[in-house]
């Protein structure tokens, strides 16, 4: 297994990518091929893209090269996430708009 990357998917469901056949003239005779399930966008609450970490970069690149007409490749629905790009935090809608100020110290707190 080579270098691993994080893949961002905008497809609404999960997709399985599989390492291409070693010899396309004799399908089924290749050794065991690696496969990976890429999470869909609907799997991560509150995000637009589903993030799958630990995907073998060589397998992903080979799958993209072998499937240039796949709708996810043509429409740019799958992409590698650069290492410096941090995923956005999940927003639930109950966060405070401003930081909550600390309560002033009382006489009881000062004795301790």
N, C-alpha and C positions, 0 to 999 in steps of 0.2 A: 504494500500500500504506500502510495506516494504522499505528496503534500495534500492536506485537507483544506477545504474552503467552506464558506457559508454561502448557501444559495437562497436567493429571495425569489419567491414565486407569487405572481399575481393571478394564477389560475385558481378558480374557486374550489377545486377539489385536489386531492393528492394525486401525484403521478409517479409511476415507477419508471426509472431510467435503468437501462441495462447495457453493459459493455457490449459493443458490437461483436459479431462473429469474427473469428480469426481468419477463416477462409470462406468467403461468401459463396464460392462454387460448391462447397460441401457443408451446407448448414446442418447443425446438430452434431457434428463431429468435433467441435471445439471443446476444450477443457472447460471446467466450470467457469462461468462468467460472473463477474460481480454485478450486483444490482443494488439500487438504493431507492428508497421512497422519499420523494420530495413533498413536504407538507404543502397543502393548499392555503390560499389566503384566508379561507374561512376557519382555519384551525386556531389562529391566534386572536384572542379577544381584543377588539379595539384597534387592530392594525390593518393596513391595506395590503401588506405582503406577508406571506408565511415564510418564516426563516427556518432553514434546515442546516444545522451545523455538522461538521465532520464528514462532508462529502468528499470523496477522492477526486481531486482535480483532474487527473488523467482520465478517469471514467467519464466525468461530466463533459470534458472537452471532446472525447471520442464519440460520445452519444450525440452531442450537438453537430459534430462534423458528419456523422453517419445519417442524421435526420434533418437535413437543411430545409425540407419542405414541411416539417411538423409545424402546426399552427402556433405552438408555444415559442418556437424558435423564430418563425417569420414575424410574429407580432411582438417579440421582445418581452414575453411574459416570464421568462426565467433569466436571472442574471447573477453573476458572482458579486458578492458584497465585499468591497475593499476592506482591508483590516482596520483602517482608521475610521470607518463609518460605523457609528454606534446606532443601534436600532432605537427608534423613538419609544419613549415610555408609554405604557398603557394609560389612557385617560378614562376614568370612570364617571366623571361629572360631579362628584361630591367633594372635590378638592376645594380648599379655601382659596379665595381670591387674593387675600393678603396674608402675610404671616401673622399668626396669633401672638399678641403681645403677652409677655409673662406677667403674672399677677404680682402686684406690689407686695413686698415682705410685710408681714404683720408682726406685732409685738411677740406673739406666741412663737413665730419662726425665729426671731432674733435671740430668744433665750436658749435655744438648742445649740 
